Amino acid sequence: MKILILNGPNLNRLGQREPDIYGSETLTDLVKKLESYSEKNNVTIQSKQSNWEGQLIDWLHEADNAVDGVVFNPGAFTHYSYAIRDAIASIDVPVVEVHISHVHAREEFRKTSVVAPVCIGQISGFGFTGYEMAIDYFWRRNRS
């Protein structure tokens, strides 16, 4: 089973950016944790991060029929990128939207996700564990 992990803008700043909200661990720490978690569950992951909307769209297109699922933290693009929303809608591979912080308990603008309607689910507020929860969902889905 293959899962693509996509992280959007500013997630390369984890550990430095607002540690009171996002914690002190880095994107490298996240990737290492996910690799370890995935190995235990016989899942292959590929992790990518970009601050560029077009790059994320290209990776979503490339994921179509190439992976079993996408775990995607679109960052701020969550709230306004209809281009990313349309890219998700255009592929057959299922996408789970993930957020480290509890977006519904934060600023008003963060409570609206334009990508949520085209994702199979949303996980928010569980820190790095939310990514593991999404991987676990795909693993369980693949077994049934």
C-alpha positions as CSV (number, residue, x, y, z in Angstrom):
1,M,0.0,0.0,0.0
2,K,1.3,3.5,-1.0
3,I,0.3,6.7,0.6
4,L,1.4,10.2,-0.5
5,I,1.8,12.8,2.3
6,L,1.5,16.3,1.1
7,N,2.2,19.4,3.2
8,G,1.4,22.9,1.9
9,P,2.7,26.4,2.6
10,N,4.7,27.3,5.7
11,L,4.8,23.7,7.0
12,N,8.5,23.7,6.3
13,R,8.6,26.2,9.2
14,L,7.3,23.8,11.8
15,G,9.3,24.0,15.0
16,Q,9.9,27.7,14.3
17,R,6.5,29.1,13.4
18,E,4.1,29.7,16.3
19,P,5.3,26.8,18.5
20,D,2.5,27.5,21.0
21,I,0.1,26.4,18.2
22,Y,2.1,23.9,16.1
23,G,4.6,22.6,18.7
24,S,8.4,22.5,18.6
25,E,8.9,19.6,16.3
26,T,10.0,20.1,12.7
27,L,8.8,18.8,9.4
28,T,11.7,16.5,9.4
29,D,10.6,15.1,12.8
30,L,7.1,14.6,11.3
31,V,8.4,12.7,8.3
32,K,10.6,10.5,10.5
33,K,7.6,9.7,12.8
34,L,5.4,8.9,9.8
35,E,8.1,6.7,8.2
36,S,8.4,4.7,11.5
37,Y,4.6,4.4,11.9
38,S,4.2,3.3,8.3
39,E,6.9,0.7,8.4
40,K,5.2,-0.9,11.4
41,N,2.0,-1.2,9.4
42,N,3.6,-2.3,6.1
43,V,2.7,1.0,4.3
44,T,5.0,2.8,2.0
45,I,4.8,6.6,2.2
46,Q,6.3,9.4,0.2
47,S,6.4,12.9,1.8
48,K,6.5,16.1,-0.1
49,Q,6.1,19.8,1.0
50,S,5.8,22.9,-1.1
51,N,4.9,26.5,-0.6
52,W,3.7,26.7,-4.3
53,E,0.1,26.0,-5.2
54,G,0.9,24.8,-8.7
55,Q,3.5,22.2,-7.4
56,L,0.9,20.8,-5.0
57,I,-1.6,20.5,-7.8
58,D,1.0,18.7,-10.0
59,W,1.7,16.3,-7.2
60,L,-2.1,15.6,-6.8
61,H,-2.4,14.9,-10.5
62,E,0.6,12.6,-10.4
63,A,-0.9,10.7,-7.5
64,D,-4.0,9.7,-9.5
65,N,-3.9,5.9,-9.9
66,A,-0.4,5.8,-8.5
67,V,-1.1,5.7,-4.8
68,D,-3.8,4.3,-2.6
69,G,-4.5,7.5,-0.8
70,V,-3.3,11.1,-0.1
71,V,-2.9,12.6,3.3
72,F,-2.9,16.3,2.7
73,N,-2.4,19.3,4.9
74,P,-3.0,22.2,2.5
75,G,-2.1,24.9,5.1
76,A,-3.6,28.2,4.2
77,F,-4.6,27.0,0.8
78,T,-7.4,25.1,2.7
79,H,-9.4,28.3,3.0
80,Y,-9.2,29.8,-0.5
81,S,-7.6,27.6,-3.2
82,Y,-10.3,26.5,-5.6
83,A,-7.5,25.3,-7.9
84,I,-6.4,22.8,-5.3
85,R,-10.1,21.9,-4.6
86,D,-10.6,21.3,-8.3
87,A,-7.3,19.2,-8.5
88,I,-8.6,16.9,-5.7
89,A,-12.0,16.6,-7.4
90,S,-10.3,15.7,-10.7
91,I,-8.5,12.6,-9.3
92,D,-9.8,9.2,-8.4
93,V,-7.5,8.6,-5.4
94,P,-9.1,9.5,-2.1
95,V,-7.7,12.4,-0.1
96,V,-7.9,13.0,3.7
97,E,-7.5,16.6,4.8
98,V,-5.3,16.9,7.9
99,H,-4.5,19.9,10.1
100,I,-2.1,19.9,13.1
101,S,-4.1,22.6,15.0
102,H,-7.8,22.6,15.7
103,V,-8.8,24.9,12.9
104,H,-12.4,25.2,14.1
105,A,-11.3,26.7,17.4
106,R,-9.1,29.3,15.8
107,E,-9.7,32.5,13.8
108,E,-13.0,32.7,11.9
109,F,-11.4,32.4,8.4
110,R,-9.8,29.1,9.3
111,K,-13.2,27.5,10.0
112,T,-14.0,27.3,6.3
113,S,-12.3,24.7,4.1
114,V,-12.9,24.8,0.4
115,V,-11.2,21.5,-0.1
116,A,-13.3,19.5,2.6
117,P,-16.2,18.8,0.3
118,V,-14.0,16.9,-2.2
119,C,-12.0,15.0,0.5
120,I,-13.2,11.8,2.1
121,G,-12.7,13.3,5.6
122,Q,-11.0,15.9,7.7
123,I,-8.8,15.4,10.8
124,S,-8.0,18.5,12.8
125,G,-6.5,19.3,16.1
126,F,-4.5,16.1,17.0
127,G,-1.1,17.4,16.1
128,F,1.2,15.0,14.2
129,T,-1.0,12.1,15.4
130,G,-3.7,13.3,12.9
131,Y,-1.4,12.1,10.0
132,E,-1.1,8.7,11.6
133,M,-4.9,8.6,12.0
134,A,-5.2,9.3,8.3
135,I,-2.7,6.6,7.3
136,D,-4.5,4.2,9.6
137,Y,-7.8,5.0,7.9
138,F,-6.3,4.1,4.5
139,W,-4.7,0.9,5.9
140,R,-8.1,-0.2,7.4
141,R,-9.9,0.8,4.2
142,N,-7.5,-1.2,2.1
143,R,-8.0,-4.3,4.2
144,S,-11.7,-4.5,3.8
